[in-house]
Amino acid sequence: MLAVLLGGWQFNGAGRFQQRTTDFGNVRLVGMTLEEAQQLYRFDRRPDPQTGLTTVFVFPDDVILNTRRAFSVSTTSPNGYSDLGAPEGRYFAPANSIDCIQLKAGDCAPPAVVLLTPWFTRFDIGLSKRIPLGNKSLELRADILNVFDNINFTVTDNSRTIGSNAAFLQTDSAYRDLDNTYDPGGRLGQLAIRFNW
C-alpha cells in the first residue's frame, strides 16, 4: 500500500513570459536615446514625493518631473513654463519646439515612440496522483498558481496622455482575472480529492 501512495505522482506546470508594447505617441526624447529610455522603463516601488505613500512608477522621478514640466506650458510666465519650472536633463517633450513647428506627425519627432513593457512573469504548478481501487479510483490533486508570488503590475495606459498630470506613468493595479472570482493575482493554492466510479 505504501508503494501505491509513494509512486505514480504526476507533475505539471506552466510558465508565462510576456511583453507588450506601449506607444507614447508623437513625442521627442530629450537627454536620452530610445535605447536608454527602454532601459529606464521598469516597475519601481518607491515613496510618492507628494504623498509619501508607496507608489509604483515606471520611470525615474527626474524623467517624470521633467516630462510634466515640458508639457506644462504657460503664456503668462517669463520662461513659458508653469510653476513646475523649465525642464532639464532627460524627459519626454512635445513634438513642437522653438526650432520646429510640426504640421503633421513626424515633422519634428518620430510619429510614435514605442517601448517594450516590463516582463509579465508567472509560473503555475500542479501535482496529482490517481490511486486505483478495483474498477474505481481516488484522485488527489494540489495546484499552486503564481508559485513565486510575483506581482505583475498593470502597464499604465496613460502614456498617450502625457501632461502635467501628477499620476503620469504610475500604476495602482496588478494582474488578476476580470471578475476576481478565480484568480486574485497573488499566490493561490487549491487541494482537490475526487472519487471516480
Backbone as JSON Lines, residues from 0, in Angstrom:
{"i":0,"aa":"M","n":[0.83,-1.21,0.0],"ca":[0.0,0.0,0.0],"c":[0.86,1.26,0.0]}
{"i":1,"aa":"L","n":[2.01,1.24,0.73],"ca":[2.91,2.39,0.79],"c":[3.48,2.7,-0.58]}
{"i":2,"aa":"A","n":[3.82,1.64,-1.35],"ca":[4.35,1.84,-2.71],"c":[3.31,2.49,-3.6]}
{"i":3,"aa":"V","n":[2.05,2.12,-3.43],"ca":[0.96,2.72,-4.23],"c":[0.84,4.2,-3.94]}
{"i":4,"aa":"L","n":[1.01,4.6,-2.67],"ca":[0.89,6.01,-2.31],"c":[2.12,6.82,-2.73]}
{"i":5,"aa":"L","n":[3.31,6.24,-2.66],"ca":[4.53,6.98,-2.96],"c":[4.81,7.1,-4.45]}
{"i":6,"aa":"G","n":[4.45,6.12,-5.24],"ca":[4.77,6.13,-6.67],"c":[3.64,6.66,-7.51]}
{"i":7,"aa":"G","n":[3.97,6.99,-8.78],"ca":[2.94,7.36,-9.74],"c":[2.42,8.77,-9.67]}
{"i":8,"aa":"W","n":[3.11,9.66,-8.97],"ca":[2.68,11.05,-8.92],"c":[3.0,11.73,-10.25]}
{"i":9,"aa":"Q","n":[2.14,12.62,-10.68],"ca":[2.37,13.37,-11.91],"c":[2.54,14.84,-11.58]}
{"i":10,"aa":"F","n":[3.53,15.45,-12.23],"ca":[3.81,16.87,-12.03],"c":[3.49,17.6,-13.33]}
{"i":11,"aa":"N","n":[2.84,18.74,-13.21],"ca":[2.62,19.57,-14.41],"c":[2.82,21.01,-14.03]}
{"i":12,"aa":"G","n":[3.17,21.79,-15.0],"ca":[3.41,23.2,-14.74],"c":[3.29,24.01,-16.01]}
{"i":13,"aa":"A","n":[3.12,25.29,-15.84],"ca":[3.05,26.22,-16.97],"c":[3.72,27.51,-16.55]}
{"i":14,"aa":"G","n":[4.5,28.06,-17.46],"ca":[5.14,29.35,-17.22],"c":[4.73,30.32,-18.3]}
{"i":15,"aa":"R","n":[4.62,31.57,-17.93],"ca":[4.23,32.6,-18.91],"c":[5.19,33.76,-18.81]}
{"i":16,"aa":"F","n":[5.81,34.08,-19.94],"ca":[6.66,35.27,-20.05],"c":[6.07,36.1,-21.18]}
{"i":17,"aa":"Q","n":[5.81,37.36,-20.92],"ca":[5.15,38.17,-21.95],"c":[5.58,39.62,-21.84]}
{"i":18,"aa":"Q","n":[5.78,40.24,-22.99],"ca":[5.99,41.68,-23.07],"c":[5.05,42.22,-24.13]}
{"i":19,"aa":"R","n":[4.54,43.4,-23.9],"ca":[3.77,44.07,-24.93],"c":[4.41,45.42,-25.2]}
{"i":20,"aa":"T","n":[3.87,46.15,-26.11],"ca":[4.44,47.46,-26.43],"c":[3.54,48.56,-25.88]}
{"i":21,"aa":"T","n":[4.15,49.69,-25.57],"ca":[3.41,50.88,-25.18],"c":[3.81,52.0,-26.12]}
{"i":22,"aa":"D","n":[2.81,52.64,-26.7],"ca":[3.03,53.74,-27.64],"c":[2.9,55.06,-26.89]}
{"i":23,"aa":"F","n":[3.99,55.8,-26.79],"ca":[3.98,57.09,-26.1],"c":[3.54,58.22,-27.02]}
{"i":24,"aa":"G","n":[3.29,57.9,-28.27],"ca":[2.79,58.89,-29.21],"c":[3.91,59.67,-29.87]}
{"i":25,"aa":"N","n":[3.53,60.77,-30.46],"ca":[4.42,61.64,-31.23],"c":[5.12,62.62,-30.28]}
{"i":26,"aa":"V","n":[6.2,62.15,-29.63],"ca":[6.94,62.97,-28.67],"c":[8.43,62.94,-29.01]}
{"i":27,"aa":"R","n":[9.15,63.92,-28.49],"ca":[10.61,63.96,-28.63],"c":[11.24,63.4,-27.36]}
{"i":28,"aa":"L","n":[12.35,62.7,-27.51],"ca":[13.14,62.26,-26.38],"c":[14.27,63.26,-26.2]}
{"i":29,"aa":"V","n":[14.37,63.84,-25.02],"ca":[15.4,64.84,-24.74],"c":[16.33,64.27,-23.68]}
{"i":30,"aa":"G","n":[17.63,64.33,-23.92],"ca":[18.61,63.87,-22.94],"c":[18.75,62.37,-22.83]}
{"i":31,"aa":"M","n":[18.07,61.62,-23.72],"ca":[18.18,60.16,-23.71],"c":[17.83,59.64,-25.09]}
{"i":32,"aa":"T","n":[18.42,58.52,-25.44],"ca":[18.1,57.85,-26.69],"c":[16.93,56.9,-26.46]}
{"i":33,"aa":"L","n":[16.43,56.34,-27.54],"ca":[15.35,55.36,-27.42],"c":[15.81,54.14,-26.62]}
{"i":34,"aa":"E","n":[17.06,53.71,-26.83],"ca":[17.6,52.57,-26.09],"c":[17.73,52.89,-24.6]}
{"i":35,"aa":"E","n":[18.16,54.11,-24.27],"ca":[18.26,54.5,-22.86],"c":[16.89,54.59,-22.21]}
{"i":36,"aa":"A","n":[15.9,55.1,-22.95],"ca":[14.53,55.15,-22.43],"c":[14.02,53.74,-22.16]}
{"i":37,"aa":"Q","n":[14.34,52.8,-23.06],"ca":[13.92,51.41,-22.87],"c":[14.52,50.82,-21.6]}
{"i":38,"aa":"Q","n":[15.79,51.12,-21.33],"ca":[16.44,50.61,-20.12],"c":[15.84,51.21,-18.85]}
{"i":39,"aa":"L","n":[15.36,52.43,-18.93],"ca":[14.76,53.09,-17.76],"c":[13.34,52.61,-17.48]}
{"i":40,"aa":"Y","n":[12.69,52.04,-18.47],"ca":[11.28,51.66,-18.38],"c":[11.14,50.35,-17.6]}
{"i":41,"aa":"R","n":[10.84,50.44,-16.3],"ca":[10.65,49.26,-15.46],"c":[9.78,49.65,-14.26]}
{"i":42,"aa":"F","n":[9.19,48.64,-13.62],"ca":[8.36,48.9,-12.44],"c":[9.26,49.15,-11.24]}
{"i":43,"aa":"D","n":[8.98,50.22,-10.52],"ca":[9.8,50.6,-9.38],"c":[8.88,51.09,-8.26]}
{"i":44,"aa":"R","n":[8.91,50.39,-7.13],"ca":[8.1,50.8,-5.96],"c":[8.93,51.76,-5.12]}
{"i":45,"aa":"R","n":[8.41,52.97,-4.91],"ca":[9.1,53.96,-4.1],"c":[8.07,54.95,-3.55]}
{"i":46,"aa":"P","n":[8.45,55.71,-2.53],"ca":[7.5,56.67,-1.96],"c":[7.18,57.78,-2.96]}
{"i":47,"aa":"D","n":[5.9,58.1,-3.05],"ca":[5.48,59.22,-3.88],"c":[6.02,60.5,-3.25]}
{"i":48,"aa":"P","n":[6.74,61.36,-4.0],"ca":[7.31,62.55,-3.4],"c":[6.26,63.51,-2.83]}
{"i":49,"aa":"Q","n":[5.03,63.44,-3.33],"ca":[3.99,64.37,-2.84],"c":[3.2,63.82,-1.66]}
{"i":50,"aa":"T","n":[2.93,62.49,-1.67],"ca":[2.09,61.93,-0.61],"c":[2.86,61.1,0.41]}
{"i":51,"aa":"G","n":[4.05,60.61,0.03],"ca":[4.82,59.74,0.91],"c":[4.37,58.29,0.87]}
{"i":52,"aa":"L","n":[3.27,57.98,0.18],"ca":[2.77,56.61,0.08],"c":[3.58,55.82,-0.93]}
{"i":53,"aa":"T","n":[3.77,54.53,-0.68],"ca":[4.48,53.69,-1.64],"c":[3.66,53.6,-2.91]}
{"i":54,"aa":"T","n":[4.29,53.95,-4.01],"ca":[3.63,54.01,-5.31],"c":[4.5,53.3,-6.34]}
{"i":55,"aa":"V","n":[3.87,52.73,-7.36],"ca":[4.6,52.05,-8.42],"c":[4.73,52.99,-9.61]}
{"i":56,"aa":"F","n":[5.97,53.3,-9.95],"ca":[6.27,54.16,-11.1],"c":[6.96,53.33,-12.17]}
{"i":57,"aa":"V","n":[6.93,53.8,-13.43],"ca":[7.63,53.08,-14.49],"c":[8.8,53.85,-15.08]}
{"i":58,"aa":"F","n":[9.09,55.02,-14.54],"ca":[10.28,55.77,-14.92],"c":[10.83,56.45,-13.67]}
{"i":59,"aa":"P","n":[12.11,56.82,-13.68],"ca":[12.67,57.53,-12.53],"c":[11.98,58.88,-12.3]}
{"i":60,"aa":"D","n":[12.09,59.37,-11.08],"ca":[11.45,60.64,-10.7],"c":[11.84,61.79,-11.61]}
{"i":61,"aa":"D","n":[13.14,61.88,-11.97],"ca":[13.58,63.03,-12.76],"c":[12.94,63.04,-14.14]}
{"i":62,"aa":"V","n":[12.76,61.86,-14.75],"ca":[12.13,61.79,-16.07],"c":[10.66,62.2,-15.97]}
{"i":63,"aa":"I","n":[9.98,61.73,-14.94],"ca":[8.56,62.07,-14.77],"c":[8.38,63.55,-14.5]}
{"i":64,"aa":"L","n":[9.17,64.11,-13.57],"ca":[9.03,65.52,-13.23],"c":[9.34,66.41,-14.43]}
{"i":65,"aa":"N","n":[10.43,66.13,-15.13],"ca":[10.8,66.98,-16.26],"c":[9.88,66.81,-17.45]}
{"i":66,"aa":"T","n":[9.26,65.63,-17.6],"ca":[8.24,65.45,-18.63],"c":[7.01,66.29,-18.29]}
{"i":67,"aa":"R","n":[6.61,66.28,-17.03],"ca":[5.49,67.14,-16.61],"c":[5.81,68.6,-16.85]}
{"i":68,"aa":"R","n":[7.05,69.0,-16.56],"ca":[7.46,70.38,-16.81],"c":[7.4,70.73,-18.29]}
{"i":69,"aa":"A","n":[7.86,69.81,-19.15],"ca":[7.9,70.08,-20.59],"c":[6.5,70.26,-21.17]}
{"i":70,"aa":"F","n":[5.52,69.54,-20.6],"ca":[4.15,69.63,-21.12],"c":[3.31,70.67,-20.37]}
{"i":71,"aa":"S","n":[3.85,71.28,-19.35],"ca":[3.1,72.28,-18.57],"c":[3.59,73.66,-18.96]}
{"i":72,"aa":"V","n":[2.97,74.18,-19.99],"ca":[3.38,75.49,-20.5],"c":[2.44,76.57,-19.98]}
{"i":73,"aa":"S","n":[2.93,77.81,-20.0],"ca":[2.14,78.94,-19.53],"c":[2.45,80.14,-20.41]}
{"i":74,"aa":"T","n":[1.41,80.82,-20.83],"ca":[1.61,82.02,-21.67],"c":[1.88,83.26,-20.82]}
{"i":75,"aa":"T","n":[1.74,83.12,-19.5],"ca":[1.91,84.3,-18.65],"c":[3.24,84.3,-17.89]}
{"i":76,"aa":"S","n":[4.0,83.2,-17.95],"ca":[5.27,83.18,-17.22],"c":[6.4,83.64,-18.14]}
{"i":77,"aa":"P","n":[7.46,84.21,-17.58],"ca":[8.57,84.72,-18.41],"c":[9.27,83.64,-19.24]}
{"i":78,"aa":"N","n":[9.37,82.42,-18.71],"ca":[10.09,81.38,-19.46],"c":[9.16,80.48,-20.28]}
{"i":79,"aa":"G","n":[7.86,80.7,-20.2],"ca":[6.9,79.93,-20.99],"c":[6.45,78.64,-20.32]}
{"i":80,"aa":"Y","n":[6.94,78.35,-19.11],"ca":[6.56,77.13,-18.41],"c":[5.76,77.46,-17.16]}
{"i":81,"aa":"S","n":[5.08,76.47,-16.62],"ca":[4.25,76.66,-15.43],"c":[5.13,76.82,-14.19]}
{"i":82,"aa":"D","n":[4.47,76.83,-13.03],"ca":[5.22,76.98,-11.77],"c":[6.04,75.73,-11.43]}
{"i":83,"aa":"L","n":[5.93,74.65,-12.22],"ca":[6.8,73.49,-12.03],"c":[8.24,73.81,-12.47]}
{"i":84,"aa":"G","n":[8.38,74.84,-13.29],"ca":[9.71,75.23,-13.77],"c":[10.0,74.69,-15.15]}
{"i":85,"aa":"A","n":[11.16,75.04,-15.68],"ca":[11.57,74.59,-17.01],"c":[12.18,73.19,-16.92]}
{"i":86,"aa":"P","n":[11.96,72.37,-17.94],"ca":[12.53,71.02,-17.91],"c":[14.04,71.04,-18.1]}
{"i":87,"aa":"E","n":[14.69,70.03,-17.56],"ca":[16.14,69.89,-17.72],"c":[16.49,68.41,-17.62]}
{"i":88,"aa":"G","n":[17.63,68.04,-18.15],"ca":[18.06,66.63,-18.07],"c":[17.36,65.78,-19.11]}
{"i":89,"aa":"R","n":[16.8,64.66,-18.67],"ca":[16.18,63.69,-19.59],"c":[14.67,63.69,-19.38]}
{"i":90,"aa":"Y","n":[13.93,63.69,-20.5],"ca":[12.47,63.74,-20.42],"c":[11.84,63.53,-21.79]}
{"i":91,"aa":"F","n":[10.53,63.29,-21.78],"ca":[9.71,63.29,-23.0],"c":[9.22,64.72,-23.2]}
{"i":92,"aa":"A","n":[9.23,65.19,-24.43],"ca":[8.81,66.57,-24.72],"c":[7.8,66.57,-25.86]}
{"i":93,"aa":"P","n":[7.0,67.63,-25.96],"ca":[6.09,67.73,-27.11],"c":[6.89,67.74,-28.42]}
{"i":94,"aa":"A","n":[6.24,67.33,-29.48],"ca":[6.92,67.29,-30.78],"c":[7.35,68.69,-31.21]}
{"i":95,"aa":"N","n":[6.5,69.68,-30.96],"ca":[6.85,71.06,-31.32],"c":[7.92,71.6,-30.39]}
{"i":96,"aa":"S","n":[8.77,72.44,-30.94],"ca":[9.8,73.09,-30.13],"c":[10.08,74.46,-30.73]}
{"i":97,"aa":"I","n":[10.98,75.19,-30.11],"ca":[11.36,76.5,-30.63],"c":[12.03,76.39,-32.0]}
{"i":98,"aa":"D","n":[12.62,75.23,-32.28],"ca":[13.33,75.02,-33.54],"c":[12.46,74.4,-34.63]}
{"i":99,"aa":"C","n":[11.28,73.87,-34.28],"ca":[10.47,73.14,-35.26],"c":[8.99,73.19,-34.89]}
{"i":100,"aa":"I","n":[8.17,73.65,-35.81],"ca":[6.71,73.62,-35.62],"c":[6.17,72.5,-36.51]}
{"i":101,"aa":"Q","n":[5.55,71.55,-35.88],"ca":[5.09,70.36,-36.59],"c":[3.75,70.6,-37.26]}
{"i":102,"aa":"L","n":[3.67,70.29,-38.56],"ca":[2.41,70.38,-39.28],"c":[1.72,69.03,-39.35]}
{"i":103,"aa":"K","n":[2.51,67.97,-39.43],"ca":[1.95,66.62,-39.39],"c":[2.89,65.75,-38.58]}
{"i":104,"aa":"A","n":[2.33,64.68,-38.0],"ca":[3.12,63.8,-37.14],"c":[4.35,63.29,-37.89]}
{"i":105,"aa":"G","n":[5.5,63.45,-37.28],"ca":[6.75,63.0,-37.88],"c":[7.61,64.14,-38.4]}
{"i":106,"aa":"D","n":[7.07,65.37,-38.46],"ca":[7.86,66.51,-38.94],"c":[8.99,66.86,-37.98]}
{"i":107,"aa":"C","n":[8.7,66.85,-36.68],"ca":[9.69,67.3,-35.68],"c":[10.13,66.19,-34.73]}
{"i":108,"aa":"A","n":[9.41,65.11,-34.72],"ca":[9.71,63.99,-33.82],"c":[9.2,62.72,-34.48]}
{"i":109,"aa":"P","n":[9.63,61.56,-34.0],"ca":[9.11,60.32,-34.59],"c":[7.59,60.27,-34.48]}
{"i":110,"aa":"P","n":[6.91,59.7,-35.48],"ca":[5.44,59.61,-35.41],"c":[4.96,58.87,-34.16]}
{"i":111,"aa":"A","n":[5.78,57.93,-33.68],"ca":[5.42,57.19,-32.47],"c":[6.69,56.73,-31.77]}
{"i":112,"aa":"V","n":[6.75,56.94,-30.46],"ca":[7.83,56.39,-29.63],"c":[7.24,55.16,-28.96]}
{"i":113,"aa":"V","n":[7.73,53.98,-29.35],"ca":[7.18,52.71,-28.86],"c":[8.25,52.0,-28.04]}
{"i":114,"aa":"L","n":[7.88,51.6,-26.82],"ca":[8.78,50.88,-25.93],"c":[8.16,49.54,-25.52]}
{"i":115,"aa":"L","n":[9.01,48.56,-25.24],"ca":[8.54,47.29,-24.7],"c":[8.28,47.44,-23.21]}
{"i":116,"aa":"T","n":[7.18,46.88,-22.74],"ca":[6.83,46.98,-21.32],"c":[7.71,46.03,-20.5]}
{"i":117,"aa":"P","n":[7.77,46.22,-19.19],"ca":[8.45,45.23,-18.34],"c":[7.8,43.86,-18.5]}
{"i":118,"aa":"W","n":[8.57,42.81,-18.22],"ca":[8.1,41.44,-18.42],"c":[6.96,41.07,-17.46]}
{"i":119,"aa":"F","n":[5.97,40.38,-17.99],"ca":[4.94,39.7,-17.21],"c":[5.48,38.28,-17.0]}
{"i":120,"aa":"T","n":[5.63,37.84,-15.76],"ca":[6.2,36.53,-15.46],"c":[5.31,35.8,-14.46]}
{"i":121,"aa":"R","n":[5.0,34.55,-14.78],"ca":[4.11,33.79,-13.89],"c":[4.36,32.3,-14.08]}
{"i":122,"aa":"F","n":[4.38,31.56,-12.97],"ca":[4.53,30.11,-13.0],"c":[3.42,29.46,-12.18]}
{"i":123,"aa":"D","n":[2.76,28.47,-12.76],"ca":[1.74,27.68,-12.08],"c":[2.21,26.22,-12.07]}
{"i":124,"aa":"I","n":[2.03,25.52,-10.96],"ca":[2.44,24.11,-10.89],"c":[1.31,23.27,-10.3]}
{"i":125,"aa":"G","n":[1.35,21.98,-10.59],"ca":[0.35,21.06,-10.05],"c":[0.95,19.69,-9.84]}
{"i":126,"aa":"L","n":[0.4,18.97,-8.89],"ca":[0.84,17.62,-8.55],"c":[-0.42,16.77,-8.39]}
{"i":127,"aa":"S","n":[-0.44,15.61,-9.05],"ca":[-1.64,14.77,-8.95],"c":[-1.26,13.29,-8.83]}
{"i":128,"aa":"K","n":[-2.17,12.53,-8.27],"ca":[-1.95,11.1,-8.05],"c":[-3.29,10.38,-8.17]}
{"i":129,"aa":"R","n":[-3.31,9.31,-8.96],"ca":[-4.52,8.5,-9.08],"c":[-4.26,7.15,-8.41]}
{"i":130,"aa":"I","n":[-5.1,6.81,-7.46],"ca":[-4.97,5.56,-6.71],"c":[-6.08,4.62,-7.18]}
{"i":131,"aa":"P","n":[-5.71,3.49,-7.79],"ca":[-6.75,2.56,-8.25],"c":[-7.4,1.83,-7.07]}
{"i":132,"aa":"L","n":[-8.71,1.67,-7.13],"ca":[-9.49,0.94,-6.12],"c":[-10.4,-0.02,-6.87]}
{"i":133,"aa":"G","n":[-9.82,-1.09,-7.39],"ca":[-10.59,-2.03,-8.21],"c":[-10.92,-1.36,-9.53]}
{"i":134,"aa":"N","n":[-12.23,-1.34,-9.87],"ca":[-12.63,-0.65,-11.1],"c":[-12.97,0.82,-10.84]}
{"i":135,"aa":"K","n":[-12.67,1.32,-9.66],"ca":[-12.86,2.72,-9.28],"c":[-11.49,3.32,-8.96]}
{"i":136,"aa":"S","n":[-11.45,4.62,-8.73],"ca":[-10.17,5.24,-8.38],"c":[-10.4,6.5,-7.54]}
{"i":137,"aa":"L","n":[-9.37,6.83,-6.82],"ca":[-9.36,8.05,-5.99],"c":[-8.26,8.95,-6.56]}
{"i":138,"aa":"E","n":[-8.58,10.2,-6.82],"ca":[-7.61,11.12,-7.4],"c":[-7.33,12.25,-6.41]}
{"i":139,"aa":"L","n":[-6.05,12.47,-6.14],"ca":[-5.61,13.57,-5.28],"c":[-4.9,14.6,-6.15]}
{"i":140,"aa":"R","n":[-5.15,15.86,-5.91],"ca":[-4.52,16.91,-6.73],"c":[-4.25,18.15,-5.89]}
{"i":141,"aa":"A","n":[-3.07,18.75,-6.11],"ca":[-2.71,20.02,-5.47],"c":[-2.19,20.95,-6.55]}
{"i":142,"aa":"D","n":[-2.68,22.18,-6.57],"ca":[-2.25,23.18,-7.55],"c":[-1.83,24.45,-6.82]}
{"i":143,"aa":"I","n":[-0.79,25.07,-7.33],"ca":[-0.38,26.38,-6.83],"c":[-0.26,27.32,-8.03]}
{"i":144,"aa":"L","n":[-1.04,28.38,-8.02],"ca":[-0.98,29.4,-9.07],"c":[-0.05,30.51,-8.62]}
{"i":145,"aa":"N","n":[0.73,31.02,-9.53],"ca":[1.71,32.08,-9.25],"c":[2.61,31.65,-8.09]}
{"i":146,"aa":"V","n":[3.27,30.53,-8.27],"ca":[4.03,29.87,-7.21],"c":[5.09,30.78,-6.58]}
{"i":147,"aa":"F","n":[5.67,31.69,-7.35],"ca":[6.7,32.58,-6.8],"c":[6.12,33.91,-6.29]}
{"i":148,"aa":"D","n":[4.79,34.03,-6.29],"ca":[4.08,35.2,-5.77],"c":[4.6,36.49,-6.41]}
{"i":149,"aa":"N","n":[4.82,36.45,-7.72],"ca":[5.3,37.62,-8.46],"c":[4.16,38.59,-8.7]}
{"i":150,"aa":"I","n":[4.37,39.86,-8.42],"ca":[3.35,40.87,-8.68],"c":[3.55,41.35,-10.11]}
{"i":151,"aa":"N","n":[2.56,41.13,-10.94],"ca":[2.6,41.59,-12.32],"c":[1.77,42.86,-12.43]}
{"i":152,"aa":"F","n":[2.43,43.99,-12.25],"ca":[1.73,45.26,-12.27],"c":[1.12,45.52,-13.64]}
{"i":153,"aa":"T","n":[0.0,46.2,-13.63],"ca":[-0.67,46.56,-14.87],"c":[0.09,47.7,-15.52]}
{"i":154,"aa":"V","n":[0.35,47.57,-16.81],"ca":[1.04,48.62,-17.55],"c":[0.11,49.81,-17.66]}
{"i":155,"aa":"T","n":[0.64,50.99,-17.37],"ca":[-0.19,52.19,-17.41],"c":[-0.59,52.5,-18.84]}
{"i":156,"aa":"D","n":[-1.83,52.9,-19.02],"ca":[-2.31,53.3,-20.34],"c":[-2.41,54.81,-20.46]}
{"i":157,"aa":"N","n":[-1.84,55.54,-19.49],"ca":[-1.9,57.0,-19.58],"c":[-0.68,57.57,-20.29]}
{"i":158,"aa":"S","n":[0.12,56.69,-20.92],"ca":[1.31,57.18,-21.61],"c":[0.93,58.06,-22.8]}
{"i":159,"aa":"R","n":[-0.27,57.85,-23.37],"ca":[-0.68,58.67,-24.51],"c":[-1.26,59.99,-24.04]}
{"i":160,"aa":"T","n":[-1.42,60.18,-22.76],"ca":[-1.96,61.44,-22.23],"c":[-0.91,62.13,-21.38]}
{"i":161,"aa":"I","n":[0.29,62.22,-21.93],"ca":[1.38,62.88,-21.22],"c":[0.99,64.33,-20.97]}
{"i":162,"aa":"G","n":[1.27,64.81,-19.79],"ca":[0.94,66.19,-19.47],"c":[1.37,66.54,-18.08]}
{"i":163,"aa":"S","n":[0.68,67.48,-17.48],"ca":[1.04,67.93,-16.15],"c":[0.43,67.05,-15.06]}
{"i":164,"aa":"N","n":[-0.29,66.01,-15.45],"ca":[-0.94,65.11,-14.51],"c":[0.08,64.52,-13.54]}
{"i":165,"aa":"A","n":[-0.17,64.65,-12.25],"ca":[0.75,64.14,-11.23],"c":[0.82,62.61,-11.24]}
{"i":166,"aa":"A","n":[-0.17,61.94,-11.81],"ca":[-0.18,60.48,-11.85],"c":[0.45,59.94,-13.13]}
{"i":167,"aa":"F","n":[1.17,60.78,-13.84],"ca":[1.8,60.36,-15.08],"c":[2.76,59.2,-14.83]}
{"i":168,"aa":"L","n":[2.59,58.14,-15.6],"ca":[3.42,56.93,-15.53],"c":[3.47,56.29,-14.14]}
{"i":169,"aa":"Q","n":[2.3,56.19,-13.53],"ca":[2.13,55.45,-12.28],"c":[1.12,54.33,-12.55]}
{"i":170,"aa":"T","n":[1.15,53.31,-11.73],"ca":[0.12,52.28,-11.79],"c":[-0.3,51.92,-10.37]}
{"i":171,"aa":"D","n":[-1.57,51.63,-10.2],"ca":[-2.07,51.26,-8.88],"c":[-2.82,49.93,-8.93]}
{"i":172,"aa":"S","n":[-2.56,49.14,-9.98],"ca":[-3.24,47.85,-10.08],"c":[-2.28,46.79,-10.59]}
{"i":173,"aa":"A","n":[-2.66,45.55,-10.37],"ca":[-1.84,44.42,-10.82],"c":[-2.75,43.37,-11.45]}
{"i":174,"aa":"Y","n":[-2.13,42.41,-12.12],"ca":[-2.88,41.37,-12.83],"c":[-3.81,40.6,-11.9]}
{"i":175,"aa":"R","n":[-5.0,40.35,-12.37],"ca":[-5.97,39.44,-11.77],"c":[-7.02,39.16,-12.83]}
{"i":176,"aa":"D","n":[-7.87,38.14,-12.62],"ca":[-8.91,37.92,-13.61],"c":[-9.95,39.02,-13.49]}
{"i":177,"aa":"L","n":[-10.7,39.24,-14.54],"ca":[-11.55,40.42,-14.63],"c":[-12.6,40.51,-13.54]}
{"i":178,"aa":"D","n":[-13.23,39.38,-13.18],"ca":[-14.28,39.45,-12.16],"c":[-13.77,39.01,-10.78]}
{"i":179,"aa":"N","n":[-12.47,38.72,-10.67],"ca":[-11.82,38.42,-9.39],"c":[-12.44,37.23,-8.68]}
{"i":180,"aa":"T","n":[-12.95,36.27,-9.45],"ca":[-13.55,35.1,-8.82],"c":[-12.64,33.88,-8.87]}
{"i":181,"aa":"Y","n":[-11.73,33.83,-9.84],"ca":[-10.88,32.66,-9.98],"c":[-9.45,32.94,-9.56]}
{"i":182,"aa":"D","n":[-8.93,34.07,-9.92],"ca":[-7.52,34.36,-9.69],"c":[-7.34,35.8,-9.21]}
{"i":183,"aa":"P","n":[-7.12,36.01,-7.93],"ca":[-6.95,37.38,-7.43],"c":[-5.58,37.97,-7.73]}
{"i":184,"aa":"G","n":[-4.67,37.19,-8.33],"ca":[-3.39,37.73,-8.75],"c":[-2.21,37.28,-7.91]}
{"i":185,"aa":"G","n":[-2.37,37.07,-6.64],"ca":[-1.28,36.62,-5.78],"c":[-1.13,35.11,-5.83]}
{"i":186,"aa":"R","n":[-0.31,34.57,-4.94],"ca":[-0.16,33.11,-4.87],"c":[-1.47,32.51,-4.37]}
{"i":187,"aa":"L","n":[-1.89,31.45,-5.02],"ca":[-3.17,30.83,-4.7],"c":[-3.01,29.32,-4.8]}
{"i":188,"aa":"G","n":[-3.47,28.58,-3.8],"ca":[-3.37,27.13,-3.82],"c":[-4.72,26.48,-3.67]}
{"i":189,"aa":"Q","n":[-4.82,25.27,-4.2],"ca":[-6.06,24.52,-4.02],"c":[-5.75,23.03,-3.92]}
{"i":190,"aa":"L","n":[-6.55,22.35,-3.12],"ca":[-6.43,20.9,-2.95],"c":[-7.75,20.29,-3.44]}
{"i":191,"aa":"A","n":[-7.64,19.17,-4.15],"ca":[-8.86,18.51,-4.65],"c":[-8.76,17.01,-4.43]}
{"i":192,"aa":"I","n":[-9.87,16.41,-4.04],"ca":[-9.98,14.96,-3.9],"c":[-11.2,14.55,-4.73]}
{"i":193,"aa":"R","n":[-10.99,13.58,-5.64],"ca":[-12.1,13.16,-6.49],"c":[-12.17,11.64,-6.5]}
{"i":194,"aa":"F","n":[-13.38,11.16,-6.36],"ca":[-13.63,9.71,-6.4],"c":[-14.28,9.4,-7.74]}
{"i":195,"aa":"N","n":[-13.66,8.54,-8.54],"ca":[-14.19,8.16,-9.85],"c":[-14.78,6.76,-9.78]}
{"i":196,"aa":"W","n":[-16.0,6.59,-10.28],"ca":[-16.61,5.26,-10.3],"c":[-17.29,5.02,-11.64]}
